[in-house]
Amino acid sequence: MGTDTETLWVSKPDEPKLPRPARGRWWMKLLAVVAGLSLTVVVAELGLRVAGIGFPNLYQPDELLGTSLIPGAEGWMRTEGEAYVTINSRGFRDREHTIEKPEGTIRIAVLGDSYTEASQVAMEDTYWSVLERSLTRRWADRGKRVEVLNFSCGGYGPAQEYLLLRHRVWEYDPDIVLLGFCLGNDVSDCHRSLKKVANIPYFTLDGEELVLDDSFRTSEAFRRRTGFVSRAVLAVLPYSRLLQVANRVRYQMRVAGRRAESGDETDPLVEIGQSAAIYKPPESQVWREAWAVADRLLCQMSRECRARGVTFSVVTLSTSIQVHPDKALRARLRKACDVDDLFYTDRLVAEIGAREGFGVLNLAEKLRDRVDARGEYLHGFARKPGFGHWNERGHALAGELIAEWLATTIDFGAEGR
C-alpha cells in the first residue's frame, strides 16, 4: 500500500484562549494612583490646617539685596512667638506710608535685621511702634507728628542695610535714620567666609574704599532661585501647608549645616547664627577684616546721611545671654570667652560713633540692669524663655529707652526741619 505524498494535517484540540488585556486599562490604574495621592494630599493639607501648622514664606529673591520681603505677604508666624505678620505694598513689615512726607512730620527710617523686623510679636508691640507712640507723646507740644518707617528684613547685615538706604529709603525723605545694630551677627555678616551665605551682596575694602561684590546676581544658584520653577513654588507656597512644612525643613537643615561648619559655636549659650567671637577682640585675620568692613559701612552711612542733612544714629541691640536673668549663665560664658564682661562689641561700636560723629545707644547694659532689678525675661517665649529674639517686654522696654535717648539727644526746635 503506497504512502500519500501530500502533507497530512493533524487536527489538534482547541487551546483555551486567554483573555486579552483590555485596551486603555493602564490609564485607569494611573487614574487610581493619582486619585489616591490627591486624597492623601488633601487629607494632609486639611490635617495641617486643623492643627494650625504652617510656615508662611515672607521672602523672595532680590537682585539688589539678595532677598527681600514679598509685597502683600501675610500669615501667622509661630516659630518663636505668635504674631500675624503682614507686609505692605512696598515690601516692608509696616503699615502703608505715602512716599511724600506729610507736612509737619518728623520721619524716622529704621534699618535692621530680624530683631527689627520682629515677626515674633504683633506689629503694635515692636520696638519701632513703641518708639513712634512714645516720641509722639514727647514731641506733641511742638505740633509735630512722628512717623516711624520700618525698612528691616530678617537676615540683613550692614552691607544690605547700606544698599537699602541708598536705593530705597531716600525717596521717603527721612529726618532720622536709625540703625538697629544686631550684636549677635552684624559683624560676621560683613564677611563671606563668616556668614556662609552665597546669594547676597558683600563689600570688601580696597584700602579705605568700599568695593561692592554683587557677583551673586550672575551665579547659577541665584538664577535657579529666580527661575520659573522657583517662582512657581513661591506662588503656590501661600496656599499649601505641605509645601510650607517641606520648605521649613529644608531651611532648618541648611541652618544646621552652617552651624556644624562653623566649628567654634559649641557652647549651647551661643545661639544659631552667632559666635562667641563677638564678646572679645578679634583673634583672626578674617574677624579683623569683618570688623574693618563693618566700621567702614557705619561711617559711610553716617557720611551720606550728613550730606543730606539727616541725623544718623545707631542702637546696639542685646543678645539673649547678655541680659539673661540667670547670672550664673552669664558668668559661664564670660569664663568660656575669658573676658570680664560681654559688652566688647557694644563698646567698639560706640567708639566708632564717637570717632565718626554719630550717636550710639548701647542698650544691652541698660536692659541687663532692668533684668537684674526685676528678674524678667526680655528674650524668648514660652518654648524657650530667655533665648531668642526679644519678646513683647523686651520690645516695650527697648522702644521706651530709644525714645528717651532720641528725645534728649536730638532737638528739632520749635519749627523742626
JOHUZI-V615676 format. One record per residue. RES is the residue in one small letter. PHI is phi as a letter, one per 40 degrees, with the letter a starting at -180 (none if undefined). BURIAL is + if it has 9 or more other C-alpha atoms within 8 Angstrom, else -. Layout:
# JOHUZI-V615676
res = [RES;RES]
phi = [PHI;PHI]
burial = [BURIAL;BURIAL]
This chain:
# JOHUZI-V615676
res = [m;g;t;d;t;e;t;l;w;v;s;k;p;d;e;p;k;l;p;r;p;a;r;g;r;w;w;m;k;l;l;a;v;v;a;g;l;s;l;t;v;v;v;a;e;l;g;l;r;v;a;g;i;g;f;p;n;l;y;q;p;d;e;l;l;g;t;s;l;i;p;g;a;e;g;w;m;r;t;e;g;e;a;y;v;t;i;n;s;r;g;f;r;d;r;e;h;t;i;e;k;p;e;g;t;i;r;i;a;v;l;g;d;s;y;t;e;a;s;q;v;a;m;e;d;t;y;w;s;v;l;e;r;s;l;t;r;r;w;a;d;r;g;k;r;v;e;v;l;n;f;s;c;g;g;y;g;p;a;q;e;y;l;l;l;r;h;r;v;w;e;y;d;p;d;i;v;l;l;g;f;c;l;g;n;d;v;s;d;c;h;r;s;l;k;k;v;a;n;i;p;y;f;t;l;d;g;e;e;l;v;l;d;d;s;f;r;t;s;e;a;f;r;r;r;t;g;f;v;s;r;a;v;l;a;v;l;p;y;s;r;l;l;q;v;a;n;r;v;r;y;q;m;r;v;a;g;r;r;a;e;s;g;d;e;t;d;p;l;v;e;i;g;q;s;a;a;i;y;k;p;p;e;s;q;v;w;r;e;a;w;a;v;a;d;r;l;l;c;q;m;s;r;e;c;r;a;r;g;v;t;f;s;v;v;t;l;s;t;s;i;q;v;h;p;d;k;a;l;r;a;r;l;r;k;a;c;d;v;d;d;l;f;y;t;d;r;l;v;a;e;i;g;a;r;e;g;f;g;v;l;n;l;a;e;k;l;r;d;r;v;d;a;r;g;e;y;l;h;g;f;a;r;k;p;g;f;g;h;w;n;e;r;g;h;a;l;a;g;e;l;i;a;e;w;l;a;t;t;i;d;f;g;a;e;g;r]
phi = [none;c;c;c;c;c;c;c;c;c;c;b;c;c;c;c;c;c;c;c;d;c;c;g;c;c;c;c;c;c;c;c;c;c;c;c;c;c;c;c;c;c;c;c;c;c;c;c;c;c;c;g;c;a;b;d;c;b;b;a;c;a;c;c;b;g;a;a;c;c;d;g;c;a;i;c;b;b;c;b;c;a;a;c;b;b;b;c;c;c;g;b;c;a;c;c;b;c;c;c;c;c;c;g;b;c;b;b;c;b;b;i;b;c;c;c;d;f;c;c;b;c;d;c;c;c;c;c;c;c;d;c;c;c;c;c;c;c;b;c;c;c;g;b;c;b;b;b;b;c;b;c;a;d;g;c;b;d;c;c;c;c;c;c;d;c;b;b;c;d;c;c;f;c;c;b;b;b;b;c;c;c;c;c;a;c;c;c;c;c;b;d;c;c;c;f;b;c;c;a;c;b;b;b;b;b;g;b;c;c;b;c;b;b;c;d;c;b;c;c;c;c;c;c;c;b;c;c;c;c;c;c;c;d;c;c;d;c;b;b;c;c;c;c;c;c;c;c;c;c;c;c;c;c;c;c;c;c;c;c;c;c;g;b;b;c;c;c;c;c;c;d;g;b;a;c;c;c;c;a;d;c;b;b;c;c;c;c;c;c;c;c;c;c;d;c;c;c;c;c;c;c;c;c;c;c;c;c;g;b;c;b;b;b;b;c;c;c;c;c;c;c;b;c;c;c;c;c;c;c;c;c;c;d;c;c;c;f;b;c;a;b;b;c;c;d;c;c;c;c;c;c;c;c;c;c;g;b;c;b;b;c;c;d;c;c;c;c;c;c;c;c;c;b;g;b;c;b;b;g;b;d;c;a;c;g;b;h;c;c;c;d;c;c;c;c;c;c;c;c;c;c;c;c;c;c;c;c;b;b;b;c;g;c;c;g;c]
burial = [-;-;-;-;-;-;-;-;-;-;-;-;-;-;-;-;-;-;-;-;-;-;-;-;-;-;-;-;-;-;-;-;-;-;-;-;-;-;-;-;+;-;-;+;+;-;-;+;+;-;-;-;-;+;+;+;+;+;-;+;+;-;-;-;+;+;+;+;+;+;+;+;+;+;-;+;+;+;-;+;+;+;+;+;+;+;+;+;-;-;+;+;+;+;-;-;-;-;-;-;+;-;-;-;+;+;+;+;+;+;+;+;+;+;+;+;+;+;+;+;+;+;+;-;+;+;+;+;+;+;+;+;-;+;+;+;-;-;+;+;-;-;-;+;+;+;+;+;+;+;+;+;+;+;-;+;+;+;+;+;+;+;+;+;+;-;-;-;+;+;-;+;+;+;+;+;+;+;+;+;+;+;+;+;+;+;+;+;+;+;+;+;-;+;+;-;-;-;+;+;+;+;+;+;+;-;-;-;-;+;-;-;+;+;-;+;+;-;-;-;-;+;+;+;+;+;-;-;-;+;+;-;-;+;-;-;+;+;-;+;+;+;-;+;+;-;-;+;-;-;-;-;-;-;+;-;-;+;+;-;-;-;-;-;+;-;-;-;-;+;+;-;-;+;+;+;-;+;+;+;-;+;-;-;-;+;+;+;+;+;+;-;+;+;+;+;+;+;+;-;+;+;-;-;+;+;-;-;-;+;+;+;+;+;+;+;+;+;+;+;+;+;+;+;+;-;-;-;+;+;-;-;+;+;-;-;+;-;+;-;-;+;+;+;+;+;+;-;+;+;-;+;+;+;-;-;-;+;+;+;+;+;+;+;+;-;+;+;-;+;+;-;-;-;-;-;+;+;+;+;+;-;-;-;+;+;+;+;+;+;+;+;+;+;+;+;+;+;+;+;+;+;+;-;+;-;+;-;-;-;-;-;-;-;-;-;-]
